[in-house]
């Protein structure tokens, strides 16, 4: 934990109303200001107690406080450093250790996730039925059963997608772990949209996890290993710009130069990471937009809005589609409760935040919810299903654009 970063906090309290856990519980130690106070205590010699670790674990890492802070406190860096300290010093209960080991031996490995697709497809109905019973036994296992998405066909992506018409750019595309295996149609739509806008899209087959889940969960060594592999994969592909369609992945890749050292930091700086919406707005449109008669509610993923500052670009892309009406969601800056692995490790708080978000999404009366992060999509879909109301379909910005550019009202 960096004492200089800790001392940047002037305890003004602007962060309090933006913090999801403070909004839920109203406890000072479950606010960014309170957690920074605990960090300071630990740096000054106070041992890391179970109670302190619990307050740090309860943080979603949503970065809403970073947006709100007038003093520019780097809470994002502080909580990453603190989580690593917790993992080094705090002795977790055996069931907690086992759960974390399961998650980090599964989710960052696309091939292992791929092996889960068929069992998930066959067990969809059963999982929904047993989730309430699992809740009483192990809330984390119940969350896993409830959150797992319906798996659809997995379109194969070529290594290179040629630009439609005049080639305007050559970009790499990150396929991701959860995005690539559970939401492969988002990647297919992303590649088509970029191609229709004049980009040649390079998709390295050797890419793996970007390291986001590991970095945000106190495993910096594992995150750095994944980061080096990702940098090397896109270097071999010969691209200097990588387009990312998952908020958490994009925010982590933009930090590669900070989390890597020496030569690897320099190599990371040579590759620009850019969010899909951010890139398309910079590039400017050339493909014709066909009408989509839809009302759409846009969800701000925390690691897109707060961590990357990408808010206006997705809205600009959506409102440029003829016939589409955009509706804003109340409390858009408050996290949905997904937060990477948070809804698995802190399922009760995540469930409460998910239900709060679902209520505000449904209040828009929109035909479609648009989300730019796979974790948010799973979290909000699950919360809406539990509410017992008519489900609202969820799509990625890329899928809506893809439908408009192809002239079809079917969003795939």
N, C-alpha and C positions, 0 to 999 in steps of 0.2 A: 504494500500500500504506500503510495507516494505522499509523504507529508506535505509537500508543496501543493499538490492538487487538493488535499484535504483542507488546507488553510485558505484556499480560494473561496470557500463557502463563508458567507457573512451572516448566515442564519436568518435571512429576510422572510422566508416562508412562502415565497411566490410558488414554490414547487408543490406545496401541500394539496391544493385543490386539483392538481393535474395527476397526482399519484393514485393509481387504482386501489392499492391496499389501504392508503389513508382514507380514500373515499368510502371504502367498505367498512373499515373498523374505527377510524378516527383516532388511532394510536400514534403518538409522536414517533416511537421507535420503529414504526412501520411506514415512515415517510422518508424521502431522501435526506432531509435535514437530520432526522433522528439516526438514520443509518450512518451518515457521515460522522455524527458524534460518536457512535460506537466504533467506527474505524479509528478515529482519533484516540479513543481510549486504548484500543489494542496496540496501536503504534507506540503509545506512551508506556506500554508495559502491562496492561491488563490482560490476563489470559483469555483466550477465546473460549467462552462458555457455551453450553448447549443453547442457552437462551439467545445469546448473541448470534450464533450460527442460524438459529431459527428465524430471526429477523432478516438476516441476509438472504436465506433461502426463500423467504416470502416475497422478495423483490422480483418483479417480472422482468426487469431489464428493458422496459418498454421505451425508455429515453424521453418520455413526455416532460420530465423535469429538466432535461437538457434544453429542450425548446423553450421552456418557461423561464429558465434562470437568467436574470439580468446581469449576473456577474461572470457568466461564461464558465461555470464549474463543469469540469469534465467528469461528470458522474458516470458516463459510459466506461471510461478507463478505470475509474475507481472501483466500480462494481465487478469488472472483469478481474482486476487484481485481487479484490477481496474474495471472490469465489475461488480463485486458485489457492489463496491462503486457507480458506475453509477446507478445501479438499486435502491440503497437506497436513493440517493440524487437527481437524475435527474427526473424532471417531464416530462413525454413523452406526445405527442399529443394523443388525445382520440383514433384515428384510429390505431396508433402504439401500444398503450396499448391493444386494443381489439385484434389485430393480434397476439401479443405475448401471450396473455391469451389463445387464440384459439390453438396456436401451443403447448403450454405447458400443455394444458388440453387434447391434442390428442396424440401427437407423443410418449411420454414416457409410454403410456398405451397400451400394445399389444391387449387387447380385444377391445378397441375402434378403433384401426387401423383395426382389423379384420372385424369390422362392416362396414368399408369403402370399403372392397374388391369388393362386388357385385356392389354397385353404381359406382365404378371406372371402373369395367369391362363393365357395360352397357353404360357408358357415354364416352368411350374412343374417339370415332370419334367426338362427340360434343365438348369435351374439347379441342381437337386440333383446331377445327374451331373457337371457341370463344376466344381462348387465345390472338390472336392479338387485338381483340376489348377490352378485359379486360385490355390489356397493357396500353391503353389510360385512363382507369378509375382508375385502381389500379394495379400497376406493381407486387405487392406481390401476389395478387390473380391470376394474369396471370401466374406467376411463378409456383404457386401450380398446376394450371391446366395443364401446359406444362410439368412439371417434373414428375408428377405421372406416375408410370410405368404400363405397361400392366400386369394384374394379371393373373397368370397361376394357374393350380391346386395346391392344398396345400397338399403335402404328409404328412401323420401323422408320427411323430417320436415316437418310443417306449421310455420308461423310461431308458432302458438299451440295448445297442447294443453289442452283444458278439464279442470277438476277433476272427478273422479268423486264424486258426492254433494255434500255441503256444502263450499264452497270455504274452505279454512283459510289459504291463503297464495298469493301470486303471486311466482314466482321466475324468474330468467333461467337459461338453461342454456348452458354452453360446449360447443361441438361438437368443437373441437380440429382439429389437422391430421392426424396419424397416426391418432388415434382415429376421426375423422370419415370418413376415406377408406379405411382398412384394417380398422377394427372398427366399422362403422356400426351393427351390431346392438346393440352396447353402448349407443350413444346412444339407439336406439329403446327399449331396455329401461329405460334411465334415465328417459326421459320418461313411459313407462307407469307405472313404480313411483311416481314423484312424483305423477302424476295420480290413481292409485288411493289414495294417501295424502292426497288432498284438496288438491293444489297445482295451480294454473293455471301452466302452463309456457310461458314466452316464449322463442322461439328466433330471435334476430335473424339474418336471412340475410346481413347485411353483415359479420359477425364473421370474423376471419381468425386468424392465428397469435397466441398470447398473448405470445410472446417468450421462452419458457423455454429453448429450445435455444440461442438467441443469447446470453442472459444467462449461461448456464452454460458458454459456450465463448469468453468474452472479447470479445464483441461488444456492449458496452453501448449504443452508439448505435442499432444495429439493434433491440435489445431494447426500448429506450425508444420507438422509432417504432411498433413493434407494440403496446406497452402502451397508448400514447395512442389508437391506433385501437380497441383492445378496450374501453377505458373509454368512448369516444364511442359505440360501437355499443350498449352496454348502457344508456347514458344516453338515447339515442334510443328505446330499447325501453321506457323508463319503469319500470325495476326497480331496487331498491336492494340486492337479494341475488342473487348468482350462484352456482349450484350447479355444481361441477366434478367429473368422474368420472375424471380422469387425474391421478395424484399429482404429476408434474413441473409440469404446468400450474397446479395449485392452489397449490403452494408458491410459484411465481413470482408469481402474481396477488396472493397475500397480501403480497408485498413491493413492490407497485407504489408505495406511498407513499414507500418508501425509494429506489427507482431513478428516480422522476420528480421534477421540481423545480417549485417555485412553485405556480401555479394547478392544474397537472395533478396534483400530489401531493394537493392538497385534494380535487380531483374524484375521485381514486382512493379516498381515505378515505371518501367518501360512499357507496361501493358495497362491500358486504360480500361477500367470497369465502368459500365454505364447501365442504368436501368433501361428497360425497353421503352417505357413511355418517355423518359428523359431523352433518349436517343432519337426517337421518331419525331419529337417536337423540334429538336435541333436540326434534324435532316430536312424536315419540311415534306409535305405530302406531294406525291405525283399521281398516285393511283386514285381512280374515281371512287367516291363514297356513294353507295346505293342506300336508299332509305331503309331504316329499321323502325317500325312503329312500336316503340317500347318505352316504358317508364323504367328508369334504372336508378337504383340506390348505389352509390359508390362508397365502399368501406376503405378508410385510410389504414393500411397496415402500418404498425408502429415503426418497423425498421425501414419503411419507405418514407413516411411523413416526417418522423422525428429524427431517425438516424441519418437519412440521406437528404432530407429537405425536399423531397419530391411530392408535391401536393397539387400544384396547378396543372402539371403536364397530363396526368391521366384524365382529368376533367376536361381539358382542352381537346384531347383526342375524342372523347365520348361525345361532347357537345357539337363537334364538327360533323357528326353523322346525321344526315337529314332524318327528321321524324322522331329522333330519340330525345326524350325528356329526362333530364338529370335531377334527381331529388337528393337533398342532403340528409344525412343521418344525425340526429341529435347526439350530443356528447361524442362527436367523431374523434376527439383527441384521446378518449379513454380506451385503454386496451380491451380487446375481446376476451383475454384470458388464455390465449394459446401460448404465445411467448416461447416458441421453440419447444422445449421439453417441459415447460411449467405445468401444462395441464395433465401431465403424467406424474410429476413429483409433488405438485400441490393441487390435487384434483378438486378439493372442496372450494377453495378460493377461485379457481379457474371456472368451475361450474357456475358459481354465483355471477362472475363477470360475464360469462357467456350468455347467461339468461338475461342479464341486463342489456347486453348488446342486441340479442335477438329481439327483445321487446321493442327497442328503438328502430331496428331494421323493419320490423313488421308494421310499425306505426307510419312508415313512409307510404305504404300502399303500393309500392313499386312492383312491377312484373318480374324484375330480375335484380339480383344483388351481384355487384362486381367487386371482386377481391383480387389483389395482386400478390397473395401469399398463400401457399398450400395449407400451412397450419391454421391460418385464419379461416380458410374455406371449410376445413374439417370441423373446427370449433363452432363456428356459427351455424353450419348445417346441422350439427348434432344438437345444439341448443334449440333451434327452431323445431326440430323433430320432437324433442321432449316436450315442447310447449303444447303439442296436440293440435296446433292450428294447421291450416293448409300449407304445405311446404312451398317455399319460394326457391326457384332454381338459382344456382350460384355459378358464375362464369368468371373467367379472367378477362382483363382488358383486351388481351390479344385475341381471344375468341370472339368478342363482340366486333372488333375491328375486322377480323377475318371474315365474318359473316357479311359485313357491309361491303368489303372490297370484292367479295365473290358474288355479291348480289343474291344472297339467300337469307331468308329469315330464320333458318335453322342454325342455331349456335352449337357448333361441335367442338 
